[in-house]
Amino acid sequence: MAKMFKNTTTFFIFLAFVLVSITANAAHGVDDETQSFLLGNKGIAFGPFLYIGAKHMITGYDHLLFLVGVIFFLYRTKEILLYVSFFTIGHSLTLLLGVMADINVNAFLIDAIIALSIVYKGFDNLGGFKQFFKKQPNTKIAVLIFGLFHGFGLATKLQEFKFDKEGLFVNLIGFNIGVEIGQFLALGLVLILLGVWRRYNSYVKFSNLTNIILMAAGFLLFGFQMTGYFMT
């Protein structure tokens, strides 16, 4: 049995590495059509920016991996909404601030921090802080702080496109609302899947393995970003 569990663990960690390797270069990716629009847009375009924000969040798997870690052991709707709200407040503030105030942050470094936020949440879910440091950080504050970094990640991606400043604030509001819509849709699907899985004993049985895989994915993303940073 121990051998089987070990082999299963190795397989799933290997699978996580393969999936992240395949998609790592597409993190925060923007397709050619969206790039053309952002570069050529003039004035207020609330609807298109809302759509781009939603699409960006749905495909922003690093943000979603962090949120999966946040809600993994949350069972009450009130708690889920509270933690997601802390994350939303954080990334909304720095998204607006980063673009409006033109605060430039290295894209590789900010994405590396986002990757570490995934590692943090997996480690936290495994009880690592209590076991190794005998102290549990305030999870709500941690989610808020990491939300700030995630917002700068979104802002950094937008800043790569020197789009027109006219109507910028309205467009950013649209983008931000789109991000929340995308987040809501993605989390809705995740919660449905978790709800089904929680009915089975395997949820608890494989909870540690799932969070180990989460940490592995975070470390791999961190490695990709730091490699990009030192090679550019």
Disulfide bonds with the S-S distance in Angstrom:
none
